[in-house]
Amino acid sequence: MNYSVLVVEDDESILDLIEIYLENENYIIKKATCSEEAIRYIKEEEFDLAILDIMLPDKDGYYLCKKIRESFNYPIIMLTSKDDESSKIKGLTFGADDYVTKPFLPGELVARVKAQLRRCNNYNLETRENSEDILTYKNVDLNIKSREVLVDGENVDLTPTEFIILKSLLEKKSEVLESEDLFYKIYPNDYYVKNNTISVHIRHIREKLGVQNNIITTVWGVGYKIG
């Protein structure tokens, strides 16, 4: 399958390098050097994944990530030269699925892209195979067929990663899922991401469900459960 990938990077040498490596994998690449150009492409074309540099000449990558998440749920990988935890957590909070710190090996980035696309494909296949399943807890309903999450009948937009985490917890109501198990369910073939990203995704889910619907309980030192 020829996946379409949006790459936003203001350093044209890095941009061209990414293009070469991804085109070698038969991906269709659309390049942008600023957020304004990227937003135009996002409105006009369909993408399967986006790679966003954080430092851009106009609006930064966090802004662009947030704009994408207002309408789309395809995977987002952030590129950052800041190898600190707060930058990574900020990207995940805005809806990113993964991050790569510069300087990076092109092969590592390709591996990350493949892992995210594979995970999305498995996610889409799973929802088709369980087309009649609806998972419910209190006033929260998760519809596997439509990939919708409703709170009191109102739709809540979750990213694919957040949806999989909530679905996994709802399928095991009252049972504790270990953080490591959730991590490998989300990133089964990715050895670069640390499992503290799960706590960021959990926090994001809680924020989206609302404080009055905080159905996810933290079991300290172990993991999480519903109820």
Buried (B, 14 or more C-beta within 10 A) or exposed (E): EEBBBBBBBBBEEBBEBBBEBBEEEEBBBBBBBBBEBBBEBBEEEEBBBBBBBBBBEBBBBBBBBBBBBEEBBBBBBBBBEBEEEEBBBBBBBBBBBBBBBBEBEBEEBBBBBBBBBEBBEEBEEEBEEBEEBBBEBEBBBBBBEEBBBBBEEEEBBBBBBBBBBBBBBBBBEEEBBBBEBBBEBBBEEBEBBEBEBBBBBBBBBBEBBBEEBEBBEBEEEEBBBBE
